[in-house]
Amino acid sequence: MFLVPVLLFLTSCNDELTYEGGVETPVIFGLIDKADSMHYIKVTHSFAGNNNAVNVALIPDSSYYKDIEVKVEEWVPVSSTNAITVLKRTWILRDTILTNKAPGAFYAPDQKVYYFKTAVYNNSTPPNDNDTDLSVALKATSTYKLIATVNGGEYTVTAETRLVDPVSITAPITLSPLSFATSTAAGVAYQNATVKTNIGTSTYSSQVVDASLIVHFKEFFNGVPVEKSFNWKLGEFNGDEILSSNVTFSANGSTFYNLIKSNVTNDPTITKRQLSKIEIVVTGGSEDLSKYILVTKPSSSLAQSKPTFTNLTCSDGRQAIGIFTSRNTVTQTKVDWNPGTPSARAIDTKSVRELCTGAITGSLLFCSDNPIDINNSESYTCQ
């Protein structure tokens, strides 16, 4: 998925770095996704004062608002042109504490975020545009408006977004395994597995798209399985890099086996390992998200100034940092093997053989309990 920075922060070799005076700057990040049921929005602000900024950044209360109301409104079109919309639902967001913030210049691992809940969007039974039930899923053609009111109305921060159109995984198909190795006259050759996605061609199609594989495997400690996993980002295409509605990602075979090797546990009490499943995750993002990612990428230029992008607006004209927009995530899960169709496995037979006996991972005690391998009396079946 997209890694959007929670806050941009410039550090200095001088530990007396301070930020004195100035106007409080709202810093807001929110990505809504109809594939989610929990929608989180991070709301903070810049801090000022004569104290050491490096130290102050580590204090959560220095960045949180003491008095703020955050809400999201749903505006539903009443015509096919979307020119006229009506307010259907309003969520007053609650705050909660998450413990997943990575360590860095600012406080961690706890962080306060604001959230609202809905059902996950179901393509088979999409929500009715006129439904006012707050628990119903986000609606495909609606506009969502963020309104954050500070200090009882001292100023408000607003932004709006349409939901980005759905993305789809067109290859491999659900029951088709990934292939990372093949047989050659010289032995075994690694090959690229291909992930293809379609992002559509409408005004609201994704303008940035990325793909990842989440690889799950079990390690058995004296017969007791423990699940492990790692995330392998295959790549990202943004803006002009997207040449058509069909976007293709490659997963290098050698990299696959080396990543597994680097993610296993170094423990001599492990008696065997088995691949559990592989999840293909593709995420498409809106045009605003594309712009935000492009302008915030690190630059190798010696220029001292960089462009900025935000779709946030403050009622009193002050600057705001961040973005409120949409993305769409689709996941295809490939289990180690399907009990009803053993040939529908996460990776094909040659790739399994390489996992269990190959040069990179052959010493890691991987084995297969797939009936196909057992019936073929393969040497790498689990005992």
Beta strands, then each sheet from edge to edge (+ up, - down):
strand 1: 26-32
strand 2: 38-45
strand 3: 68-77
strand 4: 85-92
strand 5: 94-98
strand 6: 111-117
strand 7: 143-150
strand 8: 155-162
strand 9: 168-171
strand 10: 181-184
strand 11: 187-190
strand 12: 193-198
strand 13: 208-221
strand 14: 224-238
strand 15: 246-251
strand 16: 270-285
strand 17: 313-314
strand 18: 321-335
sheet 1: 5+ 6- 2+ 1- 18- 16+ 13- 14+
sheet 2: 4+ 3- 7+ 8- 17+
sheet 3: 9+ 12- 15+
sheet 4: 10+ 11-
end
